[in-house]
Structure formats: structure tokens, C-alpha cells
Amino acid sequence: TKGKSTAKKVAEKTLKENLRQEFQVSLTVDGSTKYMSGMIIELDESWGKFEGKYIIEKVSHSVTGDYTCDLECLKVGARENSKSENK
């Protein structure tokens, strides 16, 4: 049983990483101090298949020339949605 438990943990970790890559977006936006890790942003229907709510995982502020922010975001509910689609 120990081998099955280890295999299950490896499979879950692999699935988690695959989902993270599939539902992750990177955006460059006008600079603002309001963007912080943990904050939720929403992309409207003009973003097409990327529409939805995202949690900001990482923010990089750049003041070289114009002030911009690079956001790395993960879609909220991505793991739950993929589990229900796979059933």
C-alpha cells in the first residue's frame, strides 16, 4: 500500500502542476500600486476564452520608461472545473 500511496501523491502533484500551467496567464498592464499578490482580478468577455476571475500570484513593477506591472495569474476554480470535466 505504501507504493500506491506514493504513486497517488506523485500523480496528484503532476496534475496540479499541469493545471497550473493550463490556467495561468501573464499580463503586462499599466503600472499601479493597487496590484498585489493574492488580489483577484476579473477579465471580461472581451478576453474570449480567458474570461473569468484570476488570483494574482506574482507582481513585478517596472519603472523603466513607462510604469508597468507584469502579472502572473492563476484562474480561480481551475482545479475544481477540471475535476468535474474529467468525471
N, C-alpha and C positions, 0 to 999 in steps of 0.2 A: 504493500500500500504506500510505502514511502516514495517509491519511484513514480507512482501515479500522481501523488500529491505534488511532487516536484515538476512533473510534466505539465500538470494543470496550471501551476504558477507561471511557468515559462510561457505557456500558450496565452494566458491572460495578459501577461506583460507585453507580449508581441502584439496582441490585438489592441491593447491600449496605445502602444506606440504607432501602430498603423492608423488608428482612428485619429490620433493627434495630428498626423501628417495630412490626412484626408480632409479634416475640418479646420485646418489652420489657415489664416490669411495674414499677409503682411501688407501694410498700408503706409504710405507717406502722406501726411496731412500738414496743413498749415500749423505752425507752432503755437502751442498753448500750454500753460502750466496746469490746465484742468485735466489733462490726460495723465492717469496714474495706473500702475499695475493693480489689478483687482476690480477696476471700474468696468461697467458693462456699457457697450455702445450698441446701437441698432442701425443696421444697413437696410434701407427701404427697398421697395420693389424695383427701383431703377437699377439695382445691382444684380438683377436677374436671379440666377441660381444661388448667389451668395447672400440673398436677402435673409435677414434674421438677426438675432441677438448674439453678441460675441463678448467674451470676457478678455480684457487686455492682460496678457501675460508679461509683456516686456515693452517698455517705452524708452526710446533713445532720443534725446533732444539735441538738435544741431543748430548752431548759430553761425555757421559758415555761409556768408552771404545772407540769404533769407533764413528766417527762423522756421524750421520744420521739425516734425516729430515722426519717427518711424515706429509703427505699432506692430507688434506680433500678437495676434488674437486667436482664440480658440472658440469655435461655435458652441454656444450654450445648448446643452441637451444632446450633443452629437452622439455620445456613448449610448444614451437611452434609446434614441431614434434608431441607431444601427442595430441594437439588440432586438427591437421589435420588428424590424425589416427582415432579419435573418431567421425569424421563427416560422 
